[in-house]
Each structure stands twice: as structure tokens, then as C-alpha cells.
């Protein structure tokens, strides 16, 4: 099956039984030629002329990419902090005692 893209009011999809339908709002022509809207979001269910609020794959990818970058930056900061703290504990005169107490408290 060929992906037909998303139909607009000006350029609706012509559907058949084999048409793969988009997962967002789209306009299509019924087999009898009637112009129809298949809403994918609440905004269009309430008002067919409203702006479509469907989530596009590109927008989702952008948000997830930004979230991943944020998490990687946080992890890098935490790694720097962890290594600095580990060095301080190791260099401390009671470092071995601190590490042993930490292992006992965490069950390791």
C-alpha cells in the first residue's frame, strides 16, 4: 500500500479500500464524491475549521531529541560531580571507612 500523505480541504485524499489512512486529521473524498473530514484531534472534532492540533512525527522527534540532549547534559554534569566526589573520598584520611560504611548501607 502506498502512503497517500495527508489530505487537505483543498486537496483531499481519494480513498479506496486499500488506502492507508494518516494518523492525523485529514480531508478525504468519499467514494461517492462527498468531502469528509476524519478528525484526529479534539480541536477538529469540535470544529472542522479549527487548527489541527495533531502531533506530527517530526514534532515528536524534535521534542524527544531535545529531551535526550537534556538528559545527556545532565548525565555529563552528574558524572563530573560523581568523579570529583569519589576522588575526595578516596583522598580523605577516613576514605576507606567512608566507602565501607556506604557499601554496608547500600547492601553491596
Beta strands, then each sheet from edge to edge (+ up, - down):
strand 1: 13-14
strand 2: 26-29
strand 3: 35-38
sheet 1: 1+ 2+ 3-
end
